Amino acid sequence: MTSAAQDPLVTRYLDHVRFEKRLAERTCTLYQLDLTRLASMAADAQVPLLQVQSGHVRRWVAQMHNAGRSGRGIALILSGWRGFYTWLGLEGLIPLNPVSDVRAPRVRKPLPKALGVDEAVQLAEHEEANDDPWLEARDAAMVELLYGCGLRIAELTGLDVVASTDAARAGRGWIDLPNAEVQVQGKGSKRRSVPLGRSAVEALTHWLTVRTQLTGMLTHPVPGASSLALALFPGQHGTRLTPRAVSQRLKRRSLLAGLATPVHPHMLRHSFASHVLQSSGDLRAVQELLGHANISTTQVYTRLDFQHLAKTYDAAHPRAKRK
């Protein structure tokens, strides 16, 4: 058996991608490395490159996976092999591409980052003494809705102070303090009701008392809405706060609160879901609260919950760790 560097078919293919397809030199080098690996595996199996079958490729994928190569890395290797055999097929040298139906192992999605309960409480209860009282009240209310209700950032910035025909028509949500609920306009124009906890009600009540104190705030209604349907969270210029602005304020608040990691809005949504699941164990309820269309989307939090339980076990059980 010849190596990939010596195989005339591989040499012709590399010339093809380098000179005819004009791929970058770095890409050509990676292709050569991938084909060297292919030739080595084919040599070990005592099968010529032109006689490689799908079964061979699947076996080699399993070997690479068992050796610790990531699904993403295997997918890139298969892409190089697939291109080689596609070219061989166009040259009339093979009837079928043995790599066409072979896929890399599924890449496991990383767990969403969530705060611990103590960290989330630390962020929610933080008060910035040097901040403008108006900004402090607004930011505190936003944190209570993001962590206390698990809202998406777009759902938060889309909230109005009260319900209105204009708000409903425009696909915006609103708060309902008398009933301690927030009416949310979620993805796919799906509306849901999320209960407000005591802390959220208190923060929102305080925020609404100071919200109109900024000069000119009453004179800037949301475009296309009635004067009652003002944005719940405006900026200092009276316009609806943007997701970017919310992210910046939250990052600043988390650093001032002494958290080790800067917090972004979606991290609070993840924290809400994982903490509710840890306390209740009710996956369906978490699905409804988050507004997930499919339970499979919510099931990622069962992994977070198990991760939490595993850490607790390792820290607390006397036989959790081997000596």
TORKOL-4160 file (C-alpha; in steps of 0.2 Angstrom, whole numbers, padded with zeros to 4 digits, m for minus):
323
<pt num="1" X="0000" Y="0000" Z="0000"/>
<pt num="2" X="0006" Y="0018" Z="m0004"/>
<pt num="3" X="0004" Y="0032" Z="0008"/>
<pt num="4" X="m0007" Y="0047" Z="0003"/>
<pt num="5" X="0008" Y="0058" Z="m0001"/>
<pt num="6" X="0013" Y="0044" Z="m0014"/>
<pt num="7" X="m0004" Y="0039" Z="m0021"/>
<pt num="8" X="m0005" Y="0046" Z="m0038"/>
<pt num="9" X="m0024" Y="0048" Z="m0036"/>
<pt num="10" X="m0022" Y="0058" Z="m0021"/>
<pt num="11" X="m0008" Y="0069" Z="m0029"/>
<pt num="12" X="m0020" Y="0072" Z="m0044"/>
<pt num="13" X="m0034" Y="0077" Z="m0032"/>
<pt num="14" X="m0023" Y="0089" Z="m0022"/>
<pt num="15" X="m0018" Y="0097" Z="m0038"/>
<pt num="16" X="m0036" Y="0098" Z="m0043"/>
<pt num="17" X="m0041" Y="0107" Z="m0027"/>
<pt num="18" X="m0025" Y="0118" Z="m0027"/>
<pt num="19" X="m0025" Y="0124" Z="m0045"/>
<pt num="20" X="m0042" Y="0121" Z="m0052"/>
<pt num="21" X="m0053" Y="0125" Z="m0037"/>
<pt num="22" X="m0040" Y="0137" Z="m0031"/>
<pt num="23" X="m0042" Y="0133" Z="m0013"/>
<pt num="24" X="m0032" Y="0141" Z="0000"/>
<pt num="25" X="m0015" Y="0133" Z="0004"/>
<pt num="26" X="m0020" Y="0130" Z="0022"/>
<pt num="27" X="m0035" Y="0120" Z="0016"/>
<pt num="28" X="m0025" Y="0110" Z="0004"/>
<pt num="29" X="m0013" Y="0105" Z="0018"/>
<pt num="30" X="m0028" Y="0100" Z="0029"/>
<pt num="31" X="m0035" Y="0089" Z="0015"/>
<pt num="32" X="m0018" Y="0081" Z="0013"/>
<pt num="33" X="m0018" Y="0077" Z="0031"/>
<pt num="34" X="m0035" Y="0070" Z="0030"/>
<pt num="35" X="m0031" Y="0059" Z="0015"/>
<pt num="36" X="m0015" Y="0053" Z="0024"/>
<pt num="37" X="m0026" Y="0047" Z="0038"/>
<pt num="38" X="m0038" Y="0039" Z="0026"/>
<pt num="39" X="m0023" Y="0030" Z="0017"/>
<pt num="40" X="m0016" Y="0024" Z="0033"/>
<pt num="41" X="m0033" Y="0016" Z="0039"/>
<pt num="42" X="m0036" Y="0008" Z="0022"/>
<pt num="43" X="m0018" Y="0001" Z="0023"/>
<pt num="44" X="m0022" Y="m0006" Z="0040"/>
<pt num="45" X="m0038" Y="m0014" Z="0033"/>
<pt num="46" X="m0029" Y="m0020" Z="0018"/>
<pt num="47" X="m0041" Y="m0012" Z="0006"/>
<pt num="48" X="m0036" Y="m0001" Z="m0009"/>
<pt num="49" X="m0043" Y="0017" Z="m0009"/>
<pt num="50" X="m0054" Y="0013" Z="m0024"/>
<pt num="51" X="m0062" Y="m0001" Z="m0015"/>
<pt num="52" X="m0066" Y="0007" Z="0001"/>
<pt num="53" X="m0085" Y="0004" Z="0006"/>
<pt num="54" X="m0096" Y="0013" Z="0018"/>
<pt num="55" X="m0094" Y="m0001" Z="0031"/>
<pt num="56" X="m0075" Y="0003" Z="0031"/>
<pt num="57" X="m0078" Y="0022" Z="0034"/>
<pt num="58" X="m0091" Y="0019" Z="0048"/>
<pt num="59" X="m0078" Y="0008" Z="0056"/>
<pt num="60" X="m0065" Y="0021" Z="0055"/>
<pt num="61" X="m0076" Y="0034" Z="0062"/>
<pt num="62" X="m0080" Y="0023" Z="0077"/>
<pt num="63" X="m0061" Y="0021" Z="0079"/>
<pt num="64" X="m0058" Y="0039" Z="0079"/>
<pt num="65" X="m0072" Y="0043" Z="0091"/>
<pt num="66" X="m0066" Y="0029" Z="0103"/>
<pt num="67" X="m0049" Y="0037" Z="0102"/>
<pt num="68" X="m0056" Y="0053" Z="0109"/>
<pt num="69" X="m0058" Y="0064" Z="0093"/>
<pt num="70" X="m0072" Y="0076" Z="0094"/>
<pt num="71" X="m0088" Y="0074" Z="0083"/>
<pt num="72" X="m0083" Y="0091" Z="0075"/>
<pt num="73" X="m0066" Y="0085" Z="0071"/>
<pt num="74" X="m0073" Y="0069" Z="0063"/>
<pt num="75" X="m0085" Y="0079" Z="0053"/>
<pt num="76" X="m0071" Y="0089" Z="0046"/>
<pt num="77" X="m0061" Y="0074" Z="0041"/>
<pt num="78" X="m0076" Y="0066" Z="0033"/>
<pt num="79" X="m0079" Y="0082" Z="0023"/>
<pt num="80" X="m0061" Y="0080" Z="0016"/>
<pt num="81" X="m0064" Y="0061" Z="0012"/>
<pt num="82" X="m0081" Y="0065" Z="0004"/>
<pt num="83" X="m0073" Y="0078" Z="m0007"/>
<pt num="84" X="m0060" Y="0066" Z="m0013"/>
<pt num="85" X="m0072" Y="0052" Z="m0017"/>
<pt num="86" X="m0084" Y="0064" Z="m0025"/>
<pt num="87" X="m0070" Y="0069" Z="m0037"/>
<pt num="88" X="m0066" Y="0050" Z="m0040"/>
<pt num="89" X="m0084" Y="0048" Z="m0045"/>
<pt num="90" X="m0083" Y="0062" Z="m0057"/>
<pt num="91" X="m0068" Y="0054" Z="m0065"/>
<pt num="92" X="m0077" Y="0038" Z="m0067"/>
<pt num="93" X="m0066" Y="0028" Z="m0056"/>
<pt num="94" X="m0079" Y="0023" Z="m0043"/>
<pt num="95" X="m0098" Y="0019" Z="m0045"/>
<pt num="96" X="m0103" Y="0026" Z="m0028"/>
<pt num="97" X="m0096" Y="0038" Z="m0015"/>
<pt num="98" X="m0093" Y="0027" Z="0001"/>
<pt num="99" X="m0093" Y="0043" Z="0012"/>
<pt num="100" X="m0109" Y="0051" Z="0006"/>
<pt num="101" X="m0121" Y="0043" Z="0019"/>
<pt num="102" X="m0109" Y="0042" Z="0033"/>
<pt num="103" X="m0110" Y="0056" Z="0047"/>
<pt num="104" X="m0100" Y="0060" Z="0062"/>
<pt num="105" X="m0106" Y="0057" Z="0079"/>
<pt num="106" X="m0118" Y="0070" Z="0085"/>
<pt num="107" X="m0109" Y="0085" Z="0094"/>
<pt num="108" X="m0117" Y="0086" Z="0111"/>
<pt num="109" X="m0122" Y="0104" Z="0114"/>
<pt num="110" X="m0114" Y="0112" Z="0128"/>
<pt num="111" X="m0125" Y="0115" Z="0143"/>
<pt num="112" X="m0131" Y="0133" Z="0145"/>
<pt num="113" X="m0122" Y="0143" Z="0158"/>
<pt num="114" X="m0133" Y="0146" Z="0174"/>
<pt num="115" X="m0129" Y="0155" Z="0190"/>
<pt num="116" X="m0129" Y="0146" Z="0206"/>
<pt num="117" X="m0144" Y="0150" Z="0218"/>
<pt num="118" X="m0133" Y="0161" Z="0229"/>
<pt num="119" X="m0126" Y="0170" Z="0214"/>
<pt num="120" X="m0143" Y="0174" Z="0207"/>
<pt num="121" X="m0149" Y="0180" Z="0224"/>
<pt num="122" X="m0133" Y="0191" Z="0226"/>
<pt num="123" X="m0136" Y="0199" Z="0209"/>
<pt num="124" X="m0155" Y="0202" Z="0212"/>
<pt num="125" X="m0152" Y="0209" Z="0229"/>
<pt num="126" X="m0137" Y="0220" Z="0224"/>
<pt num="127" X="m0140" Y="0239" Z="0226"/>
<pt num="128" X="m0129" Y="0251" Z="0218"/>
<pt num="129" X="m0127" Y="0266" Z="0230"/>
<pt num="130" X="m0118" Y="0277" Z="0217"/>
<pt num="131" X="m0130" Y="0274" Z="0203"/>
<pt num="132" X="m0144" Y="0286" Z="0198"/>
<pt num="133" X="m0159" Y="0280" Z="0208"/>
<pt num="134" X="m0170" Y="0280" Z="0192"/>
<pt num="135" X="m0157" Y="0268" Z="0184"/>
<pt num="136" X="m0156" Y="0257" Z="0199"/>
<pt num="137" X="m0174" Y="0255" Z="0201"/>
<pt num="138" X="m0176" Y="0251" Z="0182"/>
<pt num="139" X="m0161" Y="0238" Z="0182"/>
<pt num="140" X="m0168" Y="0230" Z="0198"/>
<pt num="141" X="m0185" Y="0227" Z="0190"/>
<pt num="142" X="m0177" Y="0220" Z="0174"/>
<pt num="143" X="m0167" Y="0208" Z="0184"/>
<pt num="144" X="m0182" Y="0202" Z="0193"/>
<pt num="145" X="m0191" Y="0199" Z="0177"/>
<pt num="146" X="m0177" Y="0190" Z="0169"/>
<pt num="147" X="m0172" Y="0179" Z="0183"/>
<pt num="148" X="m0189" Y="0178" Z="0192"/>
<pt num="149" X="m0199" Y="0175" Z="0176"/>
<pt num="150" X="m0187" Y="0167" Z="0164"/>
<pt num="151" X="m0190" Y="0180" Z="0150"/>
<pt num="152" X="m0181" Y="0181" Z="0134"/>
<pt num="153" X="m0172" Y="0197" Z="0131"/>
<pt num="154" X="m0184" Y="0202" Z="0117"/>
<pt num="155" X="m0199" Y="0198" Z="0128"/>
<pt num="156" X="m0192" Y="0209" Z="0141"/>
<pt num="157" X="m0189" Y="0224" Z="0130"/>
<pt num="158" X="m0206" Y="0221" Z="0121"/>
<pt num="159" X="m0216" Y="0224" Z="0137"/>
<pt num="160" X="m0228" Y="0238" Z="0139"/>
<pt num="161" X="m0234" Y="0246" Z="0156"/>
<pt num="162" X="m0252" Y="0241" Z="0153"/>
<pt num="163" X="m0262" Y="0231" Z="0140"/>
<pt num="164" X="m0269" Y="0239" Z="0125"/>
<pt num="165" X="m0276" Y="0235" Z="0108"/>
<pt num="166" X="m0261" Y="0243" Z="0100"/>
<pt num="167" X="m0249" Y="0232" Z="0111"/>
<pt num="168" X="m0259" Y="0216" Z="0106"/>
<pt num="169" X="m0259" Y="0221" Z="0088"/>
<pt num="170" X="m0240" Y="0225" Z="0088"/>
<pt num="171" X="m0236" Y="0209" Z="0097"/>
<pt num="172" X="m0230" Y="0216" Z="0113"/>
<pt num="173" X="m0233" Y="0210" Z="0131"/>
<pt num="174" X="m0238" Y="0219" Z="0147"/>
<pt num="175" X="m0237" Y="0218" Z="0165"/>
<pt num="176" X="m0253" Y="0214" Z="0176"/>
<pt num="177" X="m0248" Y="0219" Z="0194"/>
<pt num="178" X="m0266" Y="0217" Z="0201"/>
<pt num="179" X="m0265" Y="0199" Z="0196"/>
<pt num="180" X="m0246" Y="0197" Z="0199"/>
<pt num="181" X="m0244" Y="0191" Z="0181"/>
<pt num="182" X="m0234" Y="0196" Z="0166"/>
<pt num="183" X="m0242" Y="0193" Z="0149"/>
<pt num="184" X="m0228" Y="0188" Z="0137"/>
<pt num="185" X="m0227" Y="0188" Z="0118"/>
<pt num="186" X="m0215" Y="0174" Z="0114"/>
<pt num="187" X="m0208" Y="0166" Z="0099"/>
<pt num="188" X="m0220" Y="0162" Z="0085"/>
<pt num="189" X="m0232" Y="0175" Z="0091"/>
<pt num="190" X="m0237" Y="0163" Z="0106"/>
<pt num="191" X="m0243" Y="0172" Z="0121"/>
<pt num="192" X="m0241" Y="0166" Z="0138"/>
<pt num="193" X="m0244" Y="0171" Z="0156"/>
<pt num="194" X="m0230" Y="0170" Z="0169"/>
<pt num="195" X="m0233" Y="0173" Z="0187"/>
<pt num="196" X="m0224" Y="0187" Z="0196"/>
<pt num="197" X="m0216" Y="0183" Z="0213"/>
<pt num="198" X="m0217" Y="0194" Z="0228"/>
<pt num="199" X="m0199" Y="0202" Z="0224"/>
<pt num="200" X="m0204" Y="0205" Z="0206"/>
<pt num="201" X="m0220" Y="0214" Z="0211"/>
<pt num="202" X="m0211" Y="0225" Z="0224"/>
<pt num="203" X="m0197" Y="0229" Z="0211"/>
<pt num="204" X="m0210" Y="0233" Z="0198"/>
<pt num="205" X="m0221" Y="0243" Z="0209"/>
<pt num="206" X="m0206" Y="0254" Z="0215"/>
<pt num="207" X="m0200" Y="0256" Z="0197"/>
<pt num="208" X="m0217" Y="0262" Z="0191"/>
<pt num="209" X="m0217" Y="0275" Z="0205"/>
<pt num="210" X="m0200" Y="0283" Z="0199"/>
<pt num="211" X="m0202" Y="0279" Z="0180"/>
<pt num="212" X="m0210" Y="0295" Z="0175"/>
<pt num="213" X="m0198" Y="0306" Z="0185"/>
<pt num="214" X="m0185" Y="0308" Z="0171"/>
<pt num="215" X="m0188" Y="0324" Z="0161"/>
<pt num="216" X="m0198" Y="0322" Z="0146"/>
<pt num="217" X="m0203" Y="0304" Z="0149"/>
<pt num="218" X="m0221" Y="0306" Z="0149"/>
<pt num="219" X="m0220" Y="0314" Z="0132"/>
<pt num="220" X="m0212" Y="0300" Z="0122"/>
<pt num="221" X="m0225" Y="0286" Z="0119"/>
<pt num="222" X="m0220" Y="0271" Z="0109"/>
<pt num="223" X="m0222" Y="0274" Z="0091"/>
<pt num="224" X="m0239" Y="0267" Z="0085"/>
<pt num="225" X="m0246" Y="0265" Z="0102"/>
<pt num="226" X="m0258" Y="0274" Z="0113"/>
<pt num="227" X="m0251" Y="0286" Z="0127"/>
<pt num="228" X="m0255" Y="0272" Z="0140"/>
<pt num="229" X="m0245" Y="0259" Z="0131"/>
<pt num="230" X="m0228" Y="0266" Z="0135"/>
<pt num="231" X="m0213" Y="0255" Z="0135"/>
<pt num="232" X="m0211" Y="0247" Z="0152"/>
<pt num="233" X="m0192" Y="0249" Z="0151"/>
<pt num="234" X="m0187" Y="0265" Z="0142"/>
<pt num="235" X="m0170" Y="0273" Z="0141"/>
<pt num="236" X="m0165" Y="0290" Z="0147"/>
<pt num="237" X="m0171" Y="0298" Z="0131"/>
<pt num="238" X="m0188" Y="0290" Z="0132"/>
<pt num="239" X="m0187" Y="0277" Z="0119"/>
<pt num="240" X="m0189" Y="0259" Z="0121"/>
<pt num="241" X="m0173" Y="0251" Z="0129"/>
<pt num="242" X="m0164" Y="0240" Z="0116"/>
<pt num="243" X="m0158" Y="0222" Z="0120"/>
<pt num="244" X="m0140" Y="0228" Z="0118"/>
<pt num="245" X="m0143" Y="0241" Z="0131"/>
<pt num="246" X="m0150" Y="0228" Z="0143"/>
<pt num="247" X="m0135" Y="0217" Z="0141"/>
<pt num="248" X="m0123" Y="0231" Z="0144"/>
<pt num="249" X="m0132" Y="0236" Z="0160"/>
<pt num="250" X="m0134" Y="0218" Z="0166"/>
<pt num="251" X="m0115" Y="0215" Z="0163"/>
<pt num="252" X="m0111" Y="0231" Z="0173"/>
<pt num="253" X="m0122" Y="0226" Z="0187"/>
<pt num="254" X="m0115" Y="0208" Z="0189"/>
<pt num="255" X="m0098" Y="0215" Z="0190"/>
<pt num="256" X="m0102" Y="0228" Z="0203"/>
<pt num="257" X="m0111" Y="0214" Z="0213"/>
<pt num="258" X="m0095" Y="0205" Z="0214"/>
<pt num="259" X="m0100" Y="0190" Z="0203"/>
<pt num="260" X="m0085" Y="0181" Z="0195"/>
<pt num="261" X="m0093" Y="0180" Z="0178"/>
<pt num="262" X="m0101" Y="0194" Z="0168"/>
<pt num="263" X="m0119" Y="0189" Z="0167"/>
<pt num="264" X="m0129" Y="0190" Z="0151"/>
<pt num="265" X="m0148" Y="0190" Z="0150"/>
<pt num="266" X="m0150" Y="0173" Z="0143"/>
<pt num="267" X="m0140" Y="0166" Z="0158"/>
<pt num="268" X="m0154" Y="0172" Z="0170"/>
<pt num="269" X="m0167" Y="0163" Z="0159"/>
<pt num="270" X="m0156" Y="0147" Z="0161"/>
<pt num="271" X="m0154" Y="0150" Z="0180"/>
<pt num="272" X="m0173" Y="0153" Z="0182"/>
<pt num="273" X="m0177" Y="0136" Z="0173"/>
<pt num="274" X="m0163" Y="0126" Z="0182"/>
<pt num="275" X="m0168" Y="0133" Z="0199"/>
<pt num="276" X="m0187" Y="0130" Z="0197"/>
<pt num="277" X="m0183" Y="0112" Z="0190"/>
<pt num="278" X="m0171" Y="0108" Z="0205"/>
<pt num="279" X="m0185" Y="0114" Z="0217"/>
<pt num="280" X="m0200" Y="0106" Z="0209"/>
<pt num="281" X="m0194" Y="0092" Z="0197"/>
<pt num="282" X="m0209" Y="0097" Z="0186"/>
<pt num="283" X="m0202" Y="0098" Z="0168"/>
<pt num="284" X="m0219" Y="0102" Z="0160"/>
<pt num="285" X="m0222" Y="0117" Z="0171"/>
<pt num="286" X="m0204" Y="0123" Z="0167"/>
<pt num="287" X="m0209" Y="0121" Z="0148"/>
<pt num="288" X="m0225" Y="0131" Z="0150"/>
<pt num="289" X="m0216" Y="0145" Z="0160"/>
<pt num="290" X="m0202" Y="0146" Z="0147"/>
<pt num="291" X="m0214" Y="0145" Z="0132"/>
<pt num="292" X="m0205" Y="0131" Z="0124"/>
<pt num="293" X="m0215" Y="0123" Z="0110"/>
<pt num="294" X="m0207" Y="0106" Z="0112"/>
<pt num="295" X="m0203" Y="0097" Z="0128"/>
<pt num="296" X="m0186" Y="0091" Z="0121"/>
<pt num="297" X="m0180" Y="0109" Z="0121"/>
<pt num="298" X="m0183" Y="0110" Z="0140"/>
<pt num="299" X="m0175" Y="0093" Z="0143"/>
<pt num="300" X="m0158" Y="0101" Z="0143"/>
<pt num="301" X="m0162" Y="0108" Z="0160"/>
<pt num="302" X="m0163" Y="0090" Z="0167"/>
<pt num="303" X="m0144" Y="0089" Z="0163"/>
<pt num="304" X="m0141" Y="0105" Z="0172"/>
<pt num="305" X="m0152" Y="0098" Z="0187"/>
<pt num="306" X="m0142" Y="0081" Z="0187"/>
<pt num="307" X="m0126" Y="0091" Z="0186"/>
<pt num="308" X="m0131" Y="0101" Z="0201"/>
<pt num="309" X="m0136" Y="0085" Z="0210"/>
<pt num="310" X="m0119" Y="0077" Z="0206"/>
<pt num="311" X="m0109" Y="0091" Z="0213"/>
<pt num="312" X="m0120" Y="0091" Z="0229"/>
<pt num="313" X="m0116" Y="0072" Z="0230"/>
<pt num="314" X="m0098" Y="0074" Z="0227"/>
<pt num="315" X="m0097" Y="0087" Z="0240"/>
<pt num="316" X="m0108" Y="0079" Z="0253"/>
<pt num="317" X="m0107" Y="0060" Z="0252"/>
<pt num="318" X="m0093" Y="0052" Z="0262"/>
<pt num="319" X="m0091" Y="0038" Z="0249"/>
<pt num="320" X="m0093" Y="0050" Z="0234"/>
<pt num="321" X="m0074" Y="0050" Z="0230"/>
<pt num="322" X="m0062" Y="0036" Z="0229"/>
<pt num="323" X="m0047" Y="0037" Z="0241"/>
